[in-house]
Amino acid sequence: MYHSIEKMPRSTIMRSLHVPPKRFKFQMWILYKLGYKGLSLKELKPYLDGKKIGKVVGITFDDGYKNNLLNAAPILSKFNFSATCYIVGDRIGETNSWDLSHGITQRPLMTLNEIKKWLELGMDIGAHTNTHANLTKLTKPQLVQEIYQCKKKLENFFDVTITDFCYPFGQFHEDSVKVVSESGYLTATTMNRGRVNFDSDQLTLPRIPITHHTLPHLFMLKLLSKYEDKR
């Protein structure tokens, strides 16, 4: 689980959300050297279903930052990896305005054309609701608007099938999971920490957070041990 791939000053609020490009490149190099293949959720699905077996890692980016295209995509392409970027449907080309009340640094999000470029590079996109809403605070009609309508909007914008969803803020409950299922998504990711296995519910998948503080030794620990499974 990544968010922003950008070097930010020490004074940055929630600097942990930003992984410097050099550190990201080194992490992808580690995966490559250890024989892992980085995959989007769409390409990971056959492995989740047990139809394929291999050394694979799902790579995701939340929110759709412009720096995912500028800084992460060239590195992913270098190693022949793919990744899923979760897009906030009504905030394309804007900033992470949902973080304003927390004083979190505003960074530009990809525009329509930049998301198309992301797709042309062999990457994939998923839905992250229309407004990055906390789904646990919404009514059923509001859930449908945020979850289902985001899927349809992205499909219309980019002429792709959207099969993957991500819960904003990692917040979800029974009603939101039900709407995700009814909307036709095949996977949904959370901020619950841990590695996926064959018993994982594919509509509440855990992830391994990679942050500014994930130095090489910690990255290896997260990747090769049960460290995250015990968090």
N, C-alpha and C positions, 0 to 999 in steps of 0.2 A: 504494500500500500504506500504509494507516493502521493504528494500533492504538487508542490512547486519545485522546479529544478532550476535554482538560481542562487548565486552567491549574494548573501545579504549582510549588511553591517551588523555588528554586535548589538547595537541598540534596537534592533528590530523586535517588535513585540511578536511573540510566538515564532521565533526564529526556527524552532524545531520543524515547522512546516516546510522549510526550504532546504533542499539538499543541494550542495554545490555541484556544478556539472562535473568537475574533476572526480569528485567522490562517487557520483553516479556512474561515471565511466569505469572507474575501478571496480565497482560492484558488479557491473555487467561483465567485465573482463573476468572476474572471479567465477561467475556463473558459467561463462563460456569455457574457461580452463578446466573447470570441474566436470564438464560434460553435460551441463544443463541447457535446456532450450527454453528461452523466455517466450511466453505465449499470451495472446489476448484471451479473454474469457471464452470467446466464441471458438477459438482453436483449442482451448483447454477442455471444452465440454466433453469430447469423446473420452478423455482420460478420467474425468469425473464420473462418467457413466461406466467405466471399466471396459470400454470397447478398444482402448489403446493403452499400452503400458510404455513408460519411458521416463527419463530424467527430465521432468518439466517443471516450470515455475510459472504461475500466472502473474502477470505484471499489470498493475492498475494505477491510474492517476485520477484523483478526485478533482472535480470542479472545472477542468478544461482551461488551464492557464496557457497563455501564449508561449511561455517559456518551455512548455512540454514539447511544442513543435520546434522551437528554435534550438533548444539545448538537449532535449532527450531523444527526439526522433532520429537525428543523425547518428547518435551512439547506438540506438536500437538497431538501426539499419546496418551499421557496420558489423554487428554480430549476427545479422539475419534473425533478429528477434522481432516479435510483435507485441502489442500492448493494447489495453482498453482504456480509453479516456472517458470518464463519466461527465456528460455535458448537462449544464443547468439550462433548460430550454428557453426561458425568458430572459436570460442574462448573457446571451451570446454577444460578444463584442463589447461587453461592459467590464465591470470589475467584481471582485468578491464582496459585494455590498452587504451581504448577510453578516459579515464580520465587523461592520462599522461600529456597532454598539459596544463591541469588546475592544475597540481601539486597535484592531489588527491591521497591519499594513495592507493597503490596497494594491493589487497587481492586476494587469490587464488579462482578460480572458480572450480566447481565440475568437476571431470573427467567422462568419459563414465561410468565406473563401479559405481561411486558414484551417478550418476543420476539414474542408474538402481536400486540402493539401495533405493533411494528416492521413486521411483515408487513402489518398493516392499513393502514399508511401508504404501502404500495406498494413497500416494500423487500423484499429477498430474503435467504435464509440459505443457507449451505453448511456442510459438515462439516469439523471440525478435529480429528478423532479423539475418542475417549471421554475420554482423560485428558491430552491434550497430550504424548503420548509421543514420544521420539526413535525414529522408525521404523527407523533403521538398526541398532538394537540389539535388535530383536525377532525371535522365531521366526516361521515362517509362520502357525501358529495364532494367535499374538498379533497379527500384522498384520491377519488377518481380523477379529479381535475389535475392534481399534481402528478399522479403516477401514470395513468392511462393516457391522458392528453399529451404529456411530455413525450411518450413513446411515439404517438401519431405525428406530433410536430416534427420530431427529429427524422422520422421516416419520410415525411413529405419534403423536408428541407434537403435531405442528402440522398434520397432514393436508395436507402439501405434498410435491411430488416433489423430492428432493435430487439435483441433478445436478453440483454443484460442490464440490471438495475443496481443502484447503490443507494442505501439509506442515508440521507443527509444527517450529519452529526452522529451517525451510528445509531440513531434513535428509531426504534420500530416496536410494534406490538402486534397482537393477533390480527386486528383489523387491517393494518397496513400490509402485513404479509399476505393476507387473503386477497386484497385488491391487486397486489403484485402478481399473484398467481392468476387471478381472473383476467388480468390485462394481457396475459400471454408471454410474460417473461419466463425464461428458462433458468436463469440464475439471478441471485441478488447477494450482494456483499455487504457486510457489516463492519463495524470497528471492533468487534469481539476478537480478541487476540488468540492466535493458534494456527496450526497447520491443518489444511484440509485433508480428510481421509475419505474412504468409500462410504462411511457412515454419516458424513456431514450432510445436513439438510441443505440442498442446493439453493434454497430461497433465503437462507440465513448463514451464508458462508463466512467463516472467520478469515482474518488476514493477519499478516505479519507487518507491523508498522515499521517503515524505514524513514528515519528523521535525520535532521542535521547532526544529531549526536551519535548516529550509527557508524562508528569507526570500523575499520576492517575486522578487528577481532570480534566485535559484537555482531557484525554482519555474518561472519562465519558461524558464530554461536547460534544465531537465529536460524540459519540455514541448515546446519548439520546436526543439531541437538534437539532435545525436548524443551529447550529454554522457553520458547513461546507457548508451548502447550500447557505450561504450569503457571502462566501469568493470570 
